[in-house]
């Protein structure tokens, strides 16, 4: 599952710059000629670590990495996702994992081995609504937020469930152009919302981070110069490659299209809508922050929500409960989590912006090891903040998979308590 996934995700986030986003280009959306490069601003210092204009979110030394991931709101424009007046309790019920072992590459390993070898900054296990394990390292802590990378895609999926519940969106069989008329007369005329969420629009798209002339490179430049309007203009001119709903093709551009649909349907910024529909009623304990394409523009549709580890865990609990709060209040359309974790016709390991690992297991996942894993059958959620040395590593992905599978079995064997 994950090797397939990250091959596409890695390509999708190559153009994301931290300091370049902070000092976004100011060319008009419709500009046809490149604008002059902006004069570099002075370096930014956070927690004693200097971030020069060359700093990028995908190529940082470890010292920059650990500081940037928990302080992205100080380095780039963002919108606030406000918490509510109460926090959903996560009582502690520790399980002794000192004797826990798992096998990877023909060697028995411990919990400490996993945390060290995969550079985990935050590790949280929830069973039946209670914290059974929680660890932090690399200067990270329970009150620090941490960038999600593509974990945000699954959060966007939750918001679609909320929009279907409140009637902002009537059906996933509606076309993209119903909400984005600026795409009419393009290959998106026949693309339904469900195709966007399943990455199966059939619109031609080449993601090649090594080629500045690829769709990905042109799309990234459009966003930096003209924001969302320029990105949608770029998407409009793309040709059709396959009938909608017939081919899976991981398409970074359509993540922002999906976000733009939601903004048009609700009339709200994604961060504000997330606060109202999920963050506050689900009882998240801390504010979160959603990165913008450029200053004053739209949020990245499928990237870069910064939240605490415990709130990652609460998102997993919300998904595991089928979109209901601890008090039984439904925040999403009835049956949404079942539908969204049903395999797409074009990809057996993908639903509506969630990665699937069997009937009762699904995950939200992002580069550098960010992860929320839900074992619905055992009532277990695992949330991880990581500092992998590369955006994707097959070895670290396999290592995490072996660890989580063994861990959820071990924790699941503990007698169940009444779910909170």
C-alpha positions in Angstrom: 0.0 0.0 0.0 2.5 2.7 1.2 5.2 2.3 -1.4 2.6 2.9 -4.1 1.2 5.8 -2.2 4.3 7.7 -1.5 5.7 7.4 -5.0 2.9 9.8 -6.0 2.8 12.0 -2.8 6.6 12.6 -2.9 6.2 14.1 -6.4 3.3 16.2 -5.3 5.0 18.2 -2.6 8.3 19.0 -4.2 7.4 22.6 -5.0 6.5 23.5 -1.4 8.8 26.2 -0.1 8.7 27.6 3.4 10.4 31.0 3.3 9.4 31.4 -0.4 5.8 31.0 0.7 6.3 33.6 3.5 7.5 36.1 0.9 5.1 35.0 -1.9 5.4 36.4 -5.3 3.0 39.2 -6.2 2.4 38.7 -9.9 -1.2 38.9 -11.1 -3.0 35.6 -11.6 -3.3 36.2 -15.3 0.2 37.2 -16.0 1.7 35.5 -19.0 5.3 36.4 -18.5 7.4 35.6 -15.5 7.7 38.3 -13.0 11.1 39.4 -11.6 12.4 37.4 -8.7 11.6 39.1 -5.4 14.4 40.6 -3.3 15.3 38.0 -0.7 14.2 39.0 2.8 16.6 38.6 5.8 16.8 35.1 7.3 14.3 34.1 9.9 15.4 32.8 13.3 13.2 30.5 15.4 14.3 28.8 18.6 17.9 29.9 17.7 17.8 28.1 14.3 18.3 30.2 11.2 16.1 29.7 8.1 17.6 31.4 5.1 15.7 32.1 1.8 17.1 28.7 0.5 15.2 26.7 3.2 12.6 24.4 1.8 10.2 22.1 3.6 11.6 19.1 1.7 15.3 19.6 2.1 16.2 20.5 5.7 19.0 19.3 7.9 17.7 17.6 11.1 18.1 20.7 13.3 16.0 22.9 11.0 13.5 20.1 10.5 12.6 19.6 14.1 12.2 23.3 14.7 10.3 24.0 11.4 7.8 21.2 11.8 6.5 22.5 15.1 6.8 26.2 14.2 5.6 26.4 10.6 3.1 29.1 11.6 6.1 31.3 12.3 7.6 30.7 8.9 4.7 30.8 6.5 1.3 32.4 6.1 -1.6 30.4 7.6 -5.2 30.5 8.8 -6.1 29.7 12.4 -8.3 26.7 13.2 -9.7 27.8 16.5 -10.4 25.3 19.3 -13.6 25.5 21.3 -14.4 26.1 24.9 -13.9 22.5 26.0 -11.6 19.7 25.3 -12.7 16.1 24.9 -11.0 14.2 27.7 -8.4 11.6 26.9 -7.9 9.9 30.3 -4.6 8.0 30.9 -4.7 4.2 31.2 -1.1 3.2 30.7 -0.2 -0.2 29.4 3.2 -1.7 30.2 4.9 -2.0 26.8 8.4 -2.7 28.3 8.2 -6.3 27.2 6.6 -5.6 23.8 8.7 -6.8 20.8 8.1 -7.0 17.1 10.1 -8.5 14.2 11.6 -6.5 11.4 14.3 -7.7 9.0 14.6 -10.9 11.0 15.5 -9.2 14.3 13.4 -8.7 17.4 13.0 -5.0 18.2 11.5 -3.0 21.1 9.3 0.1 21.3 12.4 2.1 22.0 14.1 0.7 18.9 11.2 1.8 16.8 11.1 5.3 18.3 14.9 5.8 17.8 15.4 4.1 14.4 12.5 5.8 12.7 13.2 9.2 14.3 9.8 9.6 16.1 9.2 12.9 17.7 5.7 12.1 19.1 4.1 8.7 19.6 0.5 8.2 20.9 -1.6 5.1 21.3 -5.3 5.3 22.2 -7.4 2.3 23.0 -11.1 2.5 23.8 -10.8 6.3 24.1 -7.9 6.2 26.6 -4.3 7.0 26.2 -2.3 3.8 26.8 1.1 5.1 25.6 2.5 8.6 24.9 6.1 9.5 24.2 8.0 12.6 23.0 11.5 13.3 21.8 13.6 15.8 19.7 12.3 18.8 21.8 8.7 18.0 20.9 5.9 17.9 23.5 2.1 17.6 24.0 1.4 21.3 23.6 3.4 21.6 20.4 1.7 21.5 17.0 3.4 19.6 14.1 2.9 19.8 10.4 0.8 17.1 8.9 1.8 17.1 5.2 -0.8 14.9 3.4 -2.6 13.9 6.6 -4.5 17.0 5.8 -6.1 15.2 2.8 -8.0 12.9 5.1 -9.1 15.9 7.1 -10.4 17.4 3.9 -12.4 14.2 3.4 -13.9 14.7 6.9 -15.0 18.2 5.8 -16.7 16.7 2.7 -18.7 14.5 5.1 -19.7 17.6 7.1 -20.7 19.5 4.0 -22.9 16.6 2.9 -24.5 16.6 6.3 -25.3 20.3 6.4 -26.4 20.4 2.8 -23.7 22.6 1.4 -22.9 19.7 -1.0 -25.9 17.7 -2.0 -24.2 14.7 -3.7 -20.8 13.4 -4.7 -22.4 12.8 -8.1 -22.6 16.5 -8.7 -20.0 17.9 -11.1 -17.0 19.9 -10.2 -18.2 22.7 -12.5 -21.4 23.1 -10.6 -19.3 24.7 -7.8 -16.4 26.0 -9.9 -18.0 27.6 -13.0 -14.6 29.0 -14.0 -13.8 25.4 -15.1 -16.7 25.1 -17.5 -15.7 24.3 -21.0 -12.9 22.1 -19.8 -12.2 18.4 -19.2 -13.8 19.0 -15.8 -17.3 19.3 -17.3 -17.9 15.6 -16.7 -15.8 15.1 -13.5 -17.9 14.3 -10.4 -16.9 15.2 -6.9 -16.3 11.6 -6.0 -13.8 11.4 -8.8 -11.8 14.2 -7.2 -11.8 12.4 -3.8 -10.7 9.1 -5.4 -8.0 10.7 -7.6 -9.7 9.4 -10.7 -10.8 12.4 -12.7 -9.2 11.1 -15.9 -7.8 14.6 -16.6 -4.2 14.4 -18.0 -1.6 15.3 -15.5 2.1 14.6 -15.3 3.8 14.9 -11.9 7.6 15.1 -12.4 9.5 17.1 -9.8 12.6 17.0 -12.0 11.0 18.7 -15.0 10.0 22.3 -14.5 7.9 22.0 -17.7 5.8 19.3 -16.2 2.2 20.0 -15.0 3.5 19.9 -11.5 6.1 22.6 -12.1 3.8 24.9 -14.0 1.0 24.4 -11.4 3.4 25.3 -8.6 4.6 28.4 -10.3 1.0 29.5 -10.9 0.2 29.2 -7.2 3.2 31.2 -6.1 2.5 34.0 -8.6 -1.3 34.1 -8.7 -2.7 31.9 -6.0 -5.7 29.7 -6.3 -7.2 31.6 -9.3 -4.1 31.0 -11.3 -4.0 27.4 -10.4 -7.6 26.9 -11.5 -6.8 28.6 -14.7 -4.0 26.2 -15.3 -6.2 23.2 -14.5 -8.8 24.4 -17.0 -6.6 24.0 -20.0 -5.6 20.4 -19.3 -6.9 17.8 -21.7 -8.8 14.6 -20.9 -6.7 11.4 -20.9 -9.3 8.8 -19.7 -13.0 8.6 -18.9 -13.7 9.8 -15.3 -13.7 7.1 -12.7 -11.6 4.6 -14.7 -7.9 5.4 -13.8 -6.2 6.3 -10.5 -3.7 9.1 -11.0 -2.3 10.9 -8.0 -2.8 14.5 -8.9 -1.6 17.3 -6.7 -3.5 19.9 -8.6 -6.8 18.3 -7.9 -6.2 18.4 -4.2 -6.5 22.1 -4.4 -9.5 21.8 -6.8 -11.2 19.7 -4.1 -10.5 22.4 -1.5 -11.8 25.1 -3.8 -15.0 23.2 -4.3 -15.5 23.0 -0.6 -14.8 26.7 -0.2 -17.3 27.6 -2.9 -20.0 25.2 -1.5 -19.7 26.5 2.0 -18.7 30.1 1.4 -16.1 29.6 4.2 -12.4 29.4 4.4 -11.3 25.8 5.0 -9.8 26.6 8.4 -12.9 28.4 9.7 -15.1 25.5 8.4 -12.9 23.0 10.0 -13.1 24.8 13.3 -16.9 25.0 13.2 -17.6 21.5 12.0 -14.9 19.4 13.5 -12.4 21.1 15.7 -14.7 22.6 18.2 -17.6 20.0 18.4 -15.1 17.1 18.6 -13.3 18.8 21.5 -9.8 19.4 20.1 -7.7 20.8 22.9 -5.5 23.1 20.9 -5.7 25.6 18.1 -4.4 24.3 14.7 -3.0 26.2 11.7 -3.5 25.6 8.0 -0.9 26.7 5.6 -1.8 29.1 2.7 -0.8 29.1 -0.9 0.5 32.6 -0.4 -0.3 35.5 1.9 -4.0 36.3 1.9 -4.9 33.4 -0.4 -6.4 30.0 0.1 -5.3 27.0 2.2 -3.5 24.1 0.6 -6.4 21.7 0.0 -4.4 18.6 0.9 -1.4 19.6 2.9 0.1 21.3 5.9 -2.3 21.4 8.8 -0.4 21.8 12.0 -1.9 20.2 15.1 -0.9 18.6 18.4 -0.3 14.9 18.6 -3.3 14.4 20.9 -5.5 16.2 18.4 -4.2 13.9 15.7 -5.4 11.1 18.0 -8.8 12.8 18.5 -9.2 12.9 14.7 -8.5 9.2 14.6 -11.1 8.6 17.3 -13.7 10.7 15.4 -13.0 8.6 12.2 -13.1 5.3 14.1 -16.5 6.3 15.7 -17.9 6.9 12.3 -17.9 10.7 12.6 -19.5 10.9 16.0 -18.2 12.7 19.0 -17.5 11.2 22.4 -21.1 12.2 23.4 -22.6 10.5 20.4 -23.2 13.7 18.3 -22.9 13.0 14.6 -20.7 15.5 12.7 -20.7 13.9 9.3 -23.3 12.5 7.0 -24.6 9.1 8.2 -22.4 6.3 6.9 -19.7 8.7 5.6 -16.8 7.0 7.2 -17.9 3.6 5.9 -18.3 5.1 2.5 -15.0 7.0 2.6 -13.1 3.9 3.6 -14.6 1.7 0.9 -12.0 0.9 -1.8 -12.3 3.0 -5.0 -13.0 1.1 -8.2 -9.7 2.3 -9.5 -7.5 1.6 -6.4 -8.1 -1.1 -3.9 -6.1 0.6 -1.2 -7.7 4.1 -1.6 -11.0 5.5 -0.6 -12.0 9.2 -0.4 -8.6 10.6 0.5 -7.9 7.8 3.0 -5.4 5.0 2.6 -6.9 1.5 3.2 -5.2 -1.5 4.8 -8.1 -4.0 4.9 -11.7 -3.8 5.9 -11.1 -2.5 9.4 -7.9 -0.6 9.0 -7.3 2.8 7.4 -4.8 5.6 7.7 -4.1 9.3 7.1 -0.5 9.6 6.1 2.0 12.3 5.1 5.7 12.7 4.2 8.5 12.3 6.6 6.5 9.8 8.6 3.4 11.6 9.7 0.7 9.1 10.4 -2.7 8.4 11.9 -3.6 4.7 11.9 -7.0 3.4 12.8 -7.8 -0.2 13.8 -11.5 0.0 13.9 -12.0 -3.7 15.0 -9.7 -3.4 18.0 -10.6 0.1 19.0 -7.0 1.4 18.6 -5.7 4.6 17.2 -1.9 5.2 16.7 -0.7 8.8 15.9 2.9 9.5 15.0 4.9 12.7 14.5 8.2 11.9 12.8 11.4 13.4 11.4 12.4 10.9 8.7 15.6 12.0 7.0 13.9 11.8 3.6 10.3 12.5 2.4 9.8 8.8 1.8 11.8 5.7 2.7 10.7 2.2 1.7 12.7 0.8 4.6 11.1 3.2 7.2 7.7 2.6 5.7 8.1 -1.2 6.0 9.5 -0.7 9.5 6.5 1.3 10.6 4.1 -1.1 9.1 5.6 -4.1 10.9 5.6 -2.1 14.2 2.0 -0.9 13.9 0.7 -4.3 13.0 2.3 -5.9 16.0 1.5 -3.1 18.3 -2.2 -3.0 17.5 -2.4 -6.8 18.0 -0.7 -6.5 21.4 -2.7 -3.5 22.6 -5.9 -5.1 21.1 -5.3 -8.2 23.3 -5.8 -6.1 26.4 -9.4 -6.5 27.7 -11.6 -3.9 26.2 -13.0 -1.1 28.3 -16.1 0.9 27.6 -15.3 3.2 24.8 -15.3 6.9 25.7 
